[in-house]
Amino acid sequence: MTNTDNNILIINGSLRGAAGNSGAVAKQAAEMLKGLQHQATLLTLTDPLPTIREVYELLTGCDGLLVITGVYWNNWSSPLQRFIEVTTAFENTPAYFGKPVACAVTMDSVGGIEVAARLQAVFGGLGCWSPPCSTVVLSRTGQEAIEASTGNEDDPNNDVWRIADLQIVLQNLTMAAAMPRHNWVAWPHTELKISDGPWPGEGPLDLGTPKFLKK
């Protein structure tokens, strides 16, 4: 029987949305997941997002996450940062808890693996976990090196990450997504209170942290 039960949420955090390198990765990831007989749901963070509750339900309805971003001054994008900040309220809830996460990072030449490692740590704090080989970093310089040495008898760039390696990331992600989640144990955390309001895409954001400094 073909397994089509796993739904992977692809979060495109690129500043350029669907038009950038991350958008291209997101599109290919969706096609690869279809080829692996799994569902893919795409969330592009530069698009207008639904309400907070609807985003929570979107996260709750997925079995695993693929987070994609470019590198901007050694960090992920501002839309992705805002997404993380808002969904901090979903920490260790069914939105994230026990779900596998993978990362695909695009960059010009440097900073990608550091961004990916920090992203894995952040989503681990939210309640996710990382399967083996769940990160791929695609760089302009890496792709140019691959093109320059393709066909050589002893290709020194055989081990440079390329878009085809995303297939391995997704195979591991979907395998992890099929594992049961009910045996995981969460540490104590604040009870979830979901706002019914619109997605706070801009303006001040109160995450409820203690105010210990006075004016």
C-alpha positions in Angstrom: 0.0 0.0 0.0 1.4 3.5 -0.9 1.7 5.8 2.1 0.1 9.1 1.3 -0.8 10.0 4.9 2.1 12.2 5.8 1.6 15.9 5.2 4.8 18.0 5.1 4.5 21.7 5.7 7.0 23.6 3.6 7.7 27.0 5.1 9.3 29.4 2.6 10.9 32.1 4.6 12.6 33.9 1.7 12.5 37.7 1.5 11.6 37.3 -2.2 8.8 34.8 -1.5 8.2 32.5 -4.4 10.5 34.5 -6.7 13.8 33.8 -5.0 16.1 30.8 -4.5 14.2 29.6 -1.6 11.0 29.7 -3.7 12.7 27.5 -6.2 13.7 25.0 -3.5 10.2 25.0 -2.1 8.7 24.2 -5.5 11.2 21.4 -6.1 10.5 20.1 -2.6 6.8 19.9 -3.2 7.4 18.0 -6.5 9.8 15.6 -4.7 7.3 15.0 -2.0 4.6 14.2 -4.6 7.0 11.7 -6.2 7.5 10.1 -2.8 3.7 9.8 -2.5 3.4 12.3 0.3 1.4 15.5 0.6 3.0 18.9 0.7 1.4 22.1 2.0 3.3 25.4 1.1 3.3 28.4 3.4 5.1 31.4 1.9 5.7 33.9 4.6 5.8 37.0 2.4 2.2 36.3 1.4 -0.7 37.6 3.5 -1.1 35.0 6.2 -4.4 33.8 7.7 -5.4 34.4 11.3 -3.3 33.2 14.2 -5.7 30.3 14.9 -5.7 29.2 11.2 -1.8 29.2 11.2 -2.0 27.1 14.4 -4.4 24.6 12.7 -2.1 24.5 9.7 0.8 23.6 11.9 -1.3 21.1 13.9 -2.4 19.4 10.7 1.1 18.7 9.4 3.3 15.7 10.3 6.6 17.3 9.7 8.2 20.6 8.6 10.7 21.7 6.0 11.9 25.2 6.8 13.6 27.1 3.9 15.3 30.5 4.1 18.1 32.5 2.5 21.0 33.9 4.4 20.9 37.6 5.3 23.9 38.9 7.2 24.5 35.5 8.9 20.9 35.1 9.8 17.6 33.9 8.5 15.0 36.2 7.0 12.9 38.8 8.8 9.6 37.1 7.7 10.9 33.8 9.2 12.0 35.6 12.4 8.5 37.1 12.8 6.9 33.7 12.2 9.1 32.2 14.9 8.3 35.0 17.3 4.5 34.8 16.8 4.4 31.0 17.0 6.5 30.9 20.1 3.0 30.7 21.8 2.7 27.3 20.2 5.8 25.9 22.0 5.3 22.2 22.9 1.7 22.1 21.7 0.3 19.8 19.0 1.5 22.5 16.5 5.1 21.5 17.0 5.5 18.9 19.7 7.2 15.6 18.6 7.3 16.6 14.9 10.4 16.2 12.7 11.9 19.3 11.1 14.4 19.6 8.2 16.1 22.8 6.9 17.1 23.9 3.4 19.2 27.1 3.4 20.3 29.1 0.3 23.3 31.4 0.4 25.8 33.3 -1.7 29.0 31.9 -0.3 29.1 31.8 3.6 26.9 31.5 6.7 24.4 28.9 5.6 25.4 26.0 7.9 25.4 28.2 10.9 22.0 29.5 10.1 20.7 26.0 9.6 22.2 24.8 12.9 20.5 27.6 14.8 17.2 27.0 13.0 17.3 23.3 14.1 18.0 24.5 17.6 15.1 27.0 17.6 12.6 24.5 16.3 14.0 21.9 18.7 13.1 24.4 21.5 9.6 24.7 20.1 9.2 20.9 20.4 10.4 19.5 17.1 13.3 17.1 16.5 15.9 16.6 13.8 16.2 13.3 11.8 19.6 12.2 10.4 20.7 14.2 7.3 18.0 16.7 7.7 19.9 19.8 6.5 21.0 20.9 3.1 22.8 24.2 2.3 22.9 25.4 -1.3 25.3 28.1 -2.3 26.0 30.1 -5.5 29.7 29.3 -5.2 29.0 25.7 -4.6 26.8 25.4 -7.7 29.4 27.2 -9.8 32.1 24.7 -8.5 29.8 21.8 -9.4 29.3 23.1 -12.9 33.0 23.7 -13.4 34.1 20.2 -12.5 31.2 18.1 -13.8 32.4 15.3 -16.1 35.9 15.2 -14.6 37.2 11.7 -13.9 38.1 12.6 -10.3 35.5 15.3 -9.5 36.6 17.1 -6.3 33.1 18.5 -5.9 31.1 15.3 -5.8 30.4 15.9 -2.1 29.2 19.5 -2.5 25.5 19.9 -1.6 23.3 20.2 -4.6 19.5 20.4 -5.1 19.3 16.6 -5.8 20.4 16.1 -2.2 17.1 17.5 -1.1 15.6 14.1 -2.0 17.6 12.5 0.8 16.5 15.2 3.3 12.9 14.6 2.4 13.1 10.8 2.5 14.4 11.0 6.0 11.9 13.7 7.0 8.9 11.6 5.7 10.2 8.5 7.4 10.5 10.4 10.7 7.0 11.9 10.2 5.5 8.4 10.1 6.9 7.6 13.6 4.5 7.8 16.6 4.6 11.0 18.7 2.6 10.0 21.7 5.6 8.8 23.8 7.4 12.1 23.9 7.4 14.0 27.2 7.4 17.8 27.4 8.8 20.0 30.1 6.4 22.3 32.0 5.3 25.2 29.8 2.7 28.0 29.8 -0.8 26.8 28.8 -1.6 27.7 25.2 -4.0 30.6 24.6 -4.7 31.1 20.9 -5.8 34.5 19.7 -8.6 34.7 17.2 -7.2 37.9 15.8 -5.4 38.5 12.4 -1.8 37.5 11.9 0.4 40.3 13.5 2.7 40.8 10.5 4.0 44.1 11.7 3.9 46.5 14.7 4.7 45.8 18.3 4.5 42.2 19.5 4.0 41.3 23.2 5.1 37.7 23.8 4.1 37.9 27.5 7.7 37.9 28.8 8.2 39.5 32.2 8.9 43.3 32.2 11.8 43.7 34.7 13.1 47.1 33.6 11.1 50.2 34.3 11.3 53.6 32.6 
